[in-house]
């Protein structure tokens, strides 16, 4: 589950203004609020077979569930709105009153196709469904499942909800309290917390700032795992990590899109917007809160923002850098 990781880097230009300077892009994408179609939280039941499916948990995505024949049901999966990229995310629990082999067909709208290899959580343990028990055809994927009265969760990715991220953050701080702080810097549209981890050190003045962020897009959990590993390496108290923390301060955002994650969105936040397109006019509360906190920390420590690393996921392991710009703080970054 740890493949498909991108490290996407962004170099951040500085401003001395009290409020963040808006960035001008040649091809601006409108990031004002767009309507979404919410899934109805419920437990579906196929009456004559006593089979159940539910989306009543954080991170679920199941829009409908209907019997196809005596051995198969169709799970309908739709995005929160359109246009949207083809990152068809799904997550639901399923069980049966009596043990049986059963097939579930994942069906997406015509414009989209199956992307994420399904994972299954049974008895609180995650594993991948192997190719023997899965096939794909067009905009459908068919899963072979062994059902019982013990609910299983079927999901595109291992679920890492806002609660899961909060637990991880507090564990990191508990074991590294001398080096890292945890705080809430704002609220989302649906009043979920926007968390941050940042250097806990009285000697931060004029230390260059390195910014880390992840989960702008809810299903991209492998990027989040790379982010976690990166943080752990920085805090490992090895010779190289101690030297690193002597020179730099960290501002890290482990969950950029809390609403989208808990709502089971394919890509967008609760306002129907791709947050990764809002680093310009800051229309969305998540981006506004993050930018304001970064600017606050920069002024407080009288420091420079050196670089930002944004952890996404895709089909390949890639490290993106933006084009060479001599006016940045790292003019030869790509070559180095």
Helices and strands as residue ranges (DSSP letters): E 5-10, E 43-46, G 47-49, E 51-54, E 64-69, E 72-77, E 91-96, E 100-108, E 119-122, E 125-128, G 131-133, E 134-137, E 140-147, E 152-155, H 162-175, E 180-187, E 193-199, E 208-214, H 221-234, H 239-247, E 248-253, H 258-263, G 275-277, H 285-301, E 305-313, E 318-320
